[in-house]
């Protein structure tokens, strides 16, 4: 039983990780392409148009076009985790908050998160370009290209960029702001959802026969549901800021994206934003408030997929555990 529990926990975690990073990747690719496509007439705010455009891109360019840049997103996650570990090791900034936290601790913890995002920023930029760059005009990128590009961006080497490329200093504030807010919102939502679920579970005390199955599910699923709700809330609330952030990152990098109105053809990105404030005002003026939500349908598809996999995993494990016990 102990081994089964461990195996179940591992399997459930793996299924969730796979959905978040692999299955959902086409949604992330399309969401980012729509966000940076200021030409787009179709905003793809609903899931129906986004599924249609995914189908068109897949038909004209093959499935690789929907999974591009996946390796680099993993690398950025690795760099972020590594950086956070190293900074917290060599500075007094706490990686975890103790139960007896105070304002100074929270400040230090959030500063750690902000610094981590700033250090990972050039690599995030390179990874973003890999996910939105059209497959049609791209050579096969190597797995570590995003690291090379990121270092090149810091040192001002590598691909010649245009004069409109924003200096990393201009990107620092919006990147840190988005990273820290995303962390704060998801942490609060996760704690709230866990609190509610655990409270509900304590009311429904299981009978003897169902207890092992139920306790297994009670151990792992509240955590998964809470982290699902946390990511969803943070992504939805910060979507307009993410749109602005991605436009600033991509500007001047000579990136060519797919035409998200048609699903074939390509478009250059030629924006001329001065910075965050100018970008917000320009989107509001030229694309309306809905311009901040371009590609939002992809978020709906992504989390619907995720929820379906969570439910499926739950059904499979309930059945397995009942049969075994």
Buried (B, 14 or more C-beta within 10 A) or exposed (E): EEEBBEEBBEBBBEBBEEBBBEBBBBBBBBBBBBBBBBBBEBBBBEBEBBBBBBEBBBEBBEEEBBBBBBBBBBBBEEBBEEBBEEBBEEEEBBBEBEEEEEEEBEEBBBBBBBBBBBBBBBBBBBBBBBBBBBBEEEEEBEEEBBBBBBBBBEEEEEEEBEEBBBEBEBBBEBBBBBBBBBBBBBBEBBEBBBEBBEEEBEEEEBEEEBEBBBEBBBBBBBBBBBBBBBBBBBBBBBBBBBBBBBBBBBBBBBBBBBBBBEBEEEBEBEBEBEBBEBBBEBBEEEBEEEBBBBBBBBBBBBBEBBBEBBEEBBEEBBEBBEEEE
